[in-house]
Amino acid sequence: MPEKTKENIKSKLDYIGLDLENIPEFLKEYVNFKSLKIYENNAYRIYKHIPVKKIKILLTSANRLESIRKKYSQASSIYSYLYPETEEDVIKHTTFLKMINDMDISKIEDIEKEQNEFKQNNPFKVKYNNNYLWQIFYYVEEDTYFVIFSTEEVNTSAFFYLLKEKIKCAKENKDNTIFVPIANMEYSGEYLKKSEILDIEKYLWLFTKEWPFTYEVYDNDENSSIQIVGTTVVYEKIKSYYKIIINTKENASKFYKLLKALFILQTELPHYYIFETKISSDCGLEFLCNSKLVTYDNLVGFITDEYKKTTQQLQSIQIEKENANNRLEEVKKEFLQKNKEYRILEKRLTTYLECRKTFFGRVKYFFRGGKKVKIKDTVGQDKKNEGQKEDKSTESNIIEEKEFYTIEDLIAVVKELEKVTTTLKNVKLDLSSLENRNNSIKQKIENANKYMKEIENHKKSIFEFWKFANKDENLALNEGKILNKNIEVKKLEKTFDYEEDFDEIGKEFDKYQRKELTDKECDYIYIGATDILDDLNKIKENKYSELEESLERLKTEAEKEKSLFSTEEFDIFGSISEDKTKIKSLGNSKHRENKKDKINILDITKNTTIEEYIGTLKEIESNIKNLFLKLKSVIDIDVYFASDKVLNTDEYGGFWINPEHAINEAKDADKINLYKVHIKENMPIIAFSNIIYFDNNNKTLPVGMNITDKILLDMSNFNFELKRQKLFRMNHELDEINSNIKIVCVYEYELKMK
């Protein structure tokens, strides 16, 4: 072994405190866990602060990605790797020395720092980034733990960190702990049964549409808690994670009963109850129904209020149904009367048509008397009592007066309401259909009476009647149909979903702007896509005095990039910064185009004066303003802008298509204002598509919006009409341990051109 390697191994052994000539006694202990049943369980649910003294270390030649059973079957105690007694142990010892030689001390220090932080506070999401490095099992028979590390693993930091801590605790007689997930261990059942935990996960999935993770977490004092971590939608498609902590049996019971009650209501009565979720002030979840907060404490009151409200609706619907039934009986009666009248008229007309066929028939009909038949109002009398009995039989008898009502009572009365509402709809449909038939037969009777009247008017003399009967006229008893010319045919409108349609719409914007814009115009827009947009707004508002600081910052930035030239120097490359053989990637496609540079476009040199800079910005701002007369939106689309300030509608604004990107831009603010504006097709906007960021001299630039999903608006072109306001909370993760609540105020605007 080279001398340098020996020195490296010795220094690293000294770092972890291990002397191979004097191996600590606790590492010599024989480890026999072969009777332990191992289960393939990759979803760790138990997290504990475990004393390192209680953890036995096993090493395995199997890869970390192999099954747990295979790793366990090939595992042996660490002592066989430290002190070779057999030929097989010599190979193991060589493997251990190689692991020591390859050990990365900085990664061990990272774990040490992480574990020190966990002693103060557990990770907010329980699961943490280095979670995968640990594979610790609990051995019930001896109330101890053992961990399996793979000798084939590249990252051995967790193994050497644990070994270092065990040696340190043995030397100093300390009892340090590490916060790790435990495999092969079930929930204790102290607060909730396993079946209840599975129910809670199922219930939360219904409300949040995301499956949560439930952990049993122990602190340094062995106090346990149930911690549920998941994500939920807080606004449109914006999601935020939540964390629910249960540390008493009473709270566990309340939370379980609340979720179960809401789950039953939403699944049994999905058309009446949809419970929305919001982030609470303590990072947990709140449940709302029709904007009303529902908690365990007000659940009984909520059910009682809903029962009473539903019974009032039921009684109102029952009265309406009774009136509709009565009206239906009246219309039936009227229809039967009109139908009988029509049949008599039809018979008279049939008689006339038969008589006009022959000479004697016409004479006979002429001298025939025109008797009017009186129709008796006897139709429907036999059904009156039956209808009354039916009405009485359909009255609901489930409404009861109680002090408190159960979910069963509420479900029963709502289902009765559904039943009566359905019956009412059917009665209304029958009534509408019968009224149409009634109107139709009235029209037929009117037509028939007109025709009969005309026949009677021509019976003044036999010759006039003879002449009339000889005419070959069509008899039309059916009512005329009126065409409704006021029916509007709605045009189908394209809809946009930023998760589903962004790639396609991005390509449309890019193709459109490549066709409409010159290279110089793309350069102007590129400046608006950078941090120089603030300076353009100052030019727009005539705030020239604030631009000197920006110019100095640009000069400093240019100097760092070594792109600053004196005014006398000439740049022979122009805008070409690289040769065309340089291959780049954009949107999973390769290209050979150069990215634009704001320093070159602004022509910043170390001798650039503030007057020259202002003149350049004025030219760019003027051209961008004119470009809004040239470029239009290709679709109706919602865009978002987030800030801790009031929206200045006289400025240029960089709006995001994805609202989460807008919020991330303002995440450092304590309170975020999220402005949503609705852009209609053909309204003036500029999209920051690929052609804005790159030259396309080689014609290899991919089409789309792969750099950003931002667009530029000249807000001074529009009137902003506030349509809706909303407030929601979302969790903002600072690091693995710390998180804070952000309050987001949403302002939704409809835009109208000035």
KAMO-V873918 format. One record per residue. N is the residue number from 1. NEAR is the number of other ideal C-beta (glycine too) atoms within 10 Angstrom. Layout:
# KAMO-V873918
n=<N/N>
near=<NEAR/NEAR>
This chain:
# KAMO-V873918
n=<1/2/3/4/5/6/7/8/9/10/11/12/13/14/15/16/17/18/19/20/21/22/23/24/25/26/27/28/29/30/31/32/33/34/35/36/37/38/39/40/41/42/43/44/45/46/47/48/49/50/51/52/53/54/55/56/57/58/59/60/61/62/63/64/65/66/67/68/69/70/71/72/73/74/75/76/77/78/79/80/81/82/83/84/85/86/87/88/89/90/91/92/93/94/95/96/97/98/99/100/101/102/103/104/105/106/107/108/109/110/111/112/113/114/115/116/117/118/119/120/121/122/123/124/125/126/127/128/129/130/131/132/133/134/135/136/137/138/139/140/141/142/143/144/145/146/147/148/149/150/151/152/153/154/155/156/157/158/159/160/161/162/163/164/165/166/167/168/169/170/171/172/173/174/175/176/177/178/179/180/181/182/183/184/185/186/187/188/189/190/191/192/193/194/195/196/197/198/199/200/201/202/203/204/205/206/207/208/209/210/211/212/213/214/215/216/217/218/219/220/221/222/223/224/225/226/227/228/229/230/231/232/233/234/235/236/237/238/239/240/241/242/243/244/245/246/247/248/249/250/251/252/253/254/255/256/257/258/259/260/261/262/263/264/265/266/267/268/269/270/271/272/273/274/275/276/277/278/279/280/281/282/283/284/285/286/287/288/289/290/291/292/293/294/295/296/297/298/299/300/301/302/303/304/305/306/307/308/309/310/311/312/313/314/315/316/317/318/319/320/321/322/323/324/325/326/327/328/329/330/331/332/333/334/335/336/337/338/339/340/341/342/343/344/345/346/347/348/349/350/351/352/353/354/355/356/357/358/359/360/361/362/363/364/365/366/367/368/369/370/371/372/373/374/375/376/377/378/379/380/381/382/383/384/385/386/387/388/389/390/391/392/393/394/395/396/397/398/399/400/401/402/403/404/405/406/407/408/409/410/411/412/413/414/415/416/417/418/419/420/421/422/423/424/425/426/427/428/429/430/431/432/433/434/435/436/437/438/439/440/441/442/443/444/445/446/447/448/449/450/451/452/453/454/455/456/457/458/459/460/461/462/463/464/465/466/467/468/469/470/471/472/473/474/475/476/477/478/479/480/481/482/483/484/485/486/487/488/489/490/491/492/493/494/495/496/497/498/499/500/501/502/503/504/505/506/507/508/509/510/511/512/513/514/515/516/517/518/519/520/521/522/523/524/525/526/527/528/529/530/531/532/533/534/535/536/537/538/539/540/541/542/543/544/545/546/547/548/549/550/551/552/553/554/555/556/557/558/559/560/561/562/563/564/565/566/567/568/569/570/571/572/573/574/575/576/577/578/579/580/581/582/583/584/585/586/587/588/589/590/591/592/593/594/595/596/597/598/599/600/601/602/603/604/605/606/607/608/609/610/611/612/613/614/615/616/617/618/619/620/621/622/623/624/625/626/627/628/629/630/631/632/633/634/635/636/637/638/639/640/641/642/643/644/645/646/647/648/649/650/651/652/653/654/655/656/657/658/659/660/661/662/663/664/665/666/667/668/669/670/671/672/673/674/675/676/677/678/679/680/681/682/683/684/685/686/687/688/689/690/691/692/693/694/695/696/697/698/699/700/701/702/703/704/705/706/707/708/709/710/711/712/713/714/715/716/717/718/719/720/721/722/723/724/725/726/727/728/729/730/731/732/733/734/735/736/737/738/739/740/741/742/743/744/745/746/747/748/749/750/751/752/753/754>
near=<9/7/7/8/13/12/10/15/19/12/11/19/15/10/15/20/15/19/10/14/5/6/15/16/7/13/19/12/12/7/17/10/17/8/7/15/5/17/11/9/13/8/8/21/19/20/23/22/19/21/15/22/17/15/20/23/20/19/24/21/16/19/12/16/9/16/11/18/12/14/22/20/13/16/21/15/19/22/20/17/21/19/15/15/10/9/7/11/17/11/13/21/17/13/15/20/17/13/20/21/13/12/20/14/13/7/17/22/13/15/20/15/10/18/19/10/17/20/14/8/12/22/22/20/19/22/16/19/10/17/14/14/20/22/24/22/23/19/16/9/8/13/8/17/21/21/22/22/24/20/18/15/16/8/14/21/20/21/24/22/23/24/21/18/22/23/19/14/17/16/10/9/7/12/10/17/20/23/23/26/20/20/23/20/19/13/18/13/12/13/22/22/12/13/9/19/20/12/16/23/16/13/22/23/14/13/19/18/12/14/11/21/15/21/20/24/20/19/16/13/6/8/9/17/18/23/21/21/19/22/15/20/16/21/19/14/12/18/17/24/19/27/20/20/14/23/15/11/11/9/16/20/15/16/22/20/12/17/23/15/20/21/19/16/23/17/11/15/19/9/7/17/18/13/16/16/19/20/23/15/9/12/20/16/21/16/18/13/17/10/6/11/12/22/12/15/10/12/17/14/12/19/21/17/14/23/23/13/11/22/22/10/15/21/14/12/20/20/10/15/20/15/12/19/20/13/15/18/18/12/18/18/17/17/20/14/18/20/15/15/18/16/10/14/19/14/11/17/16/11/13/18/12/11/17/18/9/10/9/8/16/18/14/11/17/16/8/12/4/9/7/6/10/5/12/7/8/11/17/16/9/8/13/11/9/10/15/13/10/11/15/8/7/14/10/16/6/11/17/11/5/9/6/10/20/14/18/11/20/25/17/18/23/22/15/19/21/15/14/21/15/10/16/18/12/12/18/15/10/15/18/12/11/16/15/10/14/18/13/14/19/16/14/20/19/12/17/20/12/10/18/15/9/11/18/11/11/15/15/9/10/12/8/13/20/15/11/16/18/9/8/4/8/4/11/11/16/9/15/7/5/6/6/5/5/5/6/5/4/5/5/5/8/11/10/16/9/20/7/10/16/16/11/11/23/23/18/17/27/22/15/17/23/16/8/12/20/8/12/9/19/21/21/22/24/21/23/23/22/16/12/19/17/13/26/22/17/19/19/19/12/7/11/16/9/11/17/12/10/17/19/11/11/20/18/11/15/21/13/9/10/7/15/19/16/8/11/7/9/7/11/6/9/8/14/12/14/12/8/12/6/11/9/15/10/18/17/7/14/11/19/17/22/21/13/21/16/17/17/16/19/22/13/23/18/11/12/18/10/14/9/16/21/17/11/19/22/14/12/22/20/13/16/21/15/11/21/18/10/12/19/16/20/18/17/15/24/15/26/25/22/23/16/11/8/9/16/13/17/11/18/22/20/20/23/20/24/18/23/18/15/24/22/13/17/18/13/10/16/9/11/21/18/21/22/21/25/15/22/14/12/12/19/18/20/28/27/23/30/27/26/28/21/21/17/16/14/11/8/16/25/17/17/22/25/20/17/19/21/24/22/24/23/20/18/14/16/19/11/15/12/9/12/10/9/14/11/17/18/23/20/17/14/11/9/19/16/12/17/10/15/21/15/23/13/20/18/17/18/14/19/11/10/7>
